[in-house]
Amino acid sequence: MLYFAYGSNLDWKQIKDRCPSTSFFCIAKLQKYRLEFTRYSDSIKRKCGVADIVSDLQSEVWGVVYRIDELDLGRLDKAEGYCPNRKENAYRRFETIVFKMEMKISH
């Protein structure tokens, strides 16, 4: 599957620890959303704000698209604190369209 990552999941070591099958696919942007820090992580490792995307018709969020084996999806959900049977989760998974960005590097 393809997974659009932003925030701390842009950290290559973190995403590989969470989902060993991860491979880079492309840089992309998600339109009509903005990045906000709406929650606080009080985990021993973090103690910081947590990035979320929220609807905003005038904004966009840049990130990375990874290819992840569906077997790793449960590992990602667990790392994000997602439980499918819980009424409310801090993390939500949804299908959307992102736009692949071509990056040109000049020397």
N, C-alpha and C positions, 0 to 999 in steps of 0.2 A: 504494500500500500504506500501511498505518498502522504507525507505528514509535513504540514507547514509549522515550522518552529520559530519562536521569537523568545525574547527574554533569556532566562538562564539556559534554556534548551539549545541556544546557539553555541554554548560551550561544548566543544567536540568531545572532550573527555567525559563530561557528564552524560551526554546523550549516548555515547558508546557504552558507558557503565550501565545505563538504564536499559538500553536496547542494543545488544552486541551485533545484531544484523545490520545496523544503520550504515547507509552509504549516502554520500552527498549526491543530490540530483541537480539543484540549481538555486540561484538567488531569486527571490520573488517578492512581490508586494501584494498585500491584501487591501483592497480599496473599501472605503466607507466604514473604516474602523480607526480607532486611535489607541495608543498604548497608554495605560494608566497603572498606577501602583495603588490598588484598591484594598489590599490586605497586607498583613504583617506576618512574617514567618518567625515564630519563636523557637524554631528547632535549634538544637545545640550548634549545628553547623552554620546556620544562616544569620538569624537575628537581623532581618532587613525587610524592606518592602518586597512585595511579590507582584510581578508584572501580569497584567490582564489586558485583553482587548475589549473595548466597548464600542458600541455602534456610534458612528459619527460620519454623516454623509459627506463632509468636507475634508476628511483625513485619509491617511493610508498608513499601514504598518509594513515595514520592511522586515524580511526574515529569510530563512533558508528552507528549501524543501528537501527533505530526506526521503529515501526509500527505506522502509522498515518492514521486516517480515511480520505478518499478522500474529505470529506466535509471541512476538515481543510486545504486542499491544497491551496485554495484561500487566506486564512489567512497567510499562509507561504509566498506565492508569494508577497502579499502586504507588509509584514514585510521586505522582501528582495528587494523590489523596482522593482518587475517584473510586466510588463504589456504586455500581449500577443500580442496586436496590435501595440506596439512600434517597430520601426525598430531595435534599439539597446537597450539592457538591460545590466546592470552590472551583473545580475544574469541569469544563464541559467540552465534549467532543462533538463537532458538527462538520458536515460536508459543505464546502464552499469552493469558489473559483478564485485562484490567485493568478497573478500575471508574472510570467517568467521574464526576468530582466537580463538583458545582454550587457555585460560590463566590458568596456573597452579600456585597455590600459595603454597609456602613451608613455614613451620613454623620453 
